[in-house]
Amino acid sequence: MVSTLATSLLRPARNAPVEERIEGNWHVYPLEGALELDYVDQAGNPSRRWVLARELKVGPGKMLLGGIDILSDDGYRGFRVDRIQRLEDAENGLVVEHNILDWLVKRAERQAKRRRKAIIGHR
């Protein structure tokens, strides 16, 4: 495991949504993970963020990664996926610099599949 600020905060997401849902025009996918982001805000200012991911929101013309920004006083934040320049998965050190949205969607789908299997296994 790569040692980053986010790795010290890896823990099960107790307050994360567990089912896909629709919120108006948004399709919301549960997503868990500790991620390090290189992010550029609307003014063009780059920053590094450590986020405990909770959900991926896909809407008309926008995709948002929602989670807890561990260095921000604001706590929960939404990050536009098109402004994420680089992402590192704190659990395994995997770095994603291209097709970040695709990687996030596939991760959410894998996690949903594991949750469905766990539910079926407990019946």
N, C-alpha and C positions, 0 to 999 in steps of 0.2 A: 504494500500500500504506500502510495506517495504521501509524504507528510505535508499537509497544507493546513491553513487555519480551519477549513471546513472539515477536515478529517477528525478534528477533536470534537466536533459537534454531531458526528454520525450517531443517530439514534432512531428508533422507530417513530414514524410520524403519527402521533396520537390524534392530532387535530386535522389530518388530511382527509379530503373527500375520498370515498371508496367506490363510488359508482359514476359512470359517465352520466352527464345530464345536459339539458338544453337550457340556456338562460337567454331568452329573447332570440337574437340572431347568432348567439355564440354556442358552439359545441365545446363542452368542458370535459377534459380527460383528466382523471386523477394521475398524479405523477409524484414519485418519491425519489429523493436523492440529494446528496450534498454536491453542489456544483460551484466551480470557480469560473466566473465570467469575465471576459474582457469586453466591456460595454461602452458604447458611444451614445451620449444623451442627445436630446433634440437640438441642443446648441453646438454639437460637435465635440464636446469635451469627453475624452476617454477616461475610463476608470476601471478598476478591478473590483469585482463584487463577489462576495461569498454568500451563496443562496442555498437555503434548505427548500428545495422544490416541493410544491404541493399540487400544482395543476398546470395544465396546458390548455389555453383557451384559443379556439380557432374560430374566427369570425370573418365577416365580409372585409376582405382586404387587409386584415391584421391577424397576427398570431402573438399571443402573450404568454410568457412563462411567469406564472404566479408563484410566489414563495416568500419566505422570510429572509430579508436582507439582514444578515447578522451584525453588520456594522452600522446600520442605519437606525436612527431613533424612530423612524416611521414603522419599523417592523415589517409587516406584509407589504409587498410591492409587486407590480406587474412590470415585466421587462419585454419590450418589443423584440421579438425573435430576429427581425431583420437588422437590428442594431447590435446583436451579439456578434463580435468579431472572432471570438475563440471561446471554447468551453472545455473545461477539464472536469472529468468525473472523479471526485475525491475518493471514491471507493476503490477504483482500480487504476487511476492515473491516466486513463484514456483521454487523449486530447482530440477535439473535433474542431476543425477550422473551416470546413466546407460542408454544405448540406446539413446545417445545424438543425433546421426544422425537421428534416427527414429523420435525423437521429433521435430527436426528442419524441416524435410521433411513434417511432418504432419502440423506443423504451417504454412509453406509456402503454402500447399494445402488448408488449411482453409482460409488463406488470399486471395488466388486466387479465391476461391469460393465466398467470400464476394465481391470481385471486380467485378466478372461476374454478380452477382445479382444486384449490384449497377448500372452497365451499362444497364442491361435489364430494370431496374426500371426507368431509365431516358429516355427511348425511347418513 
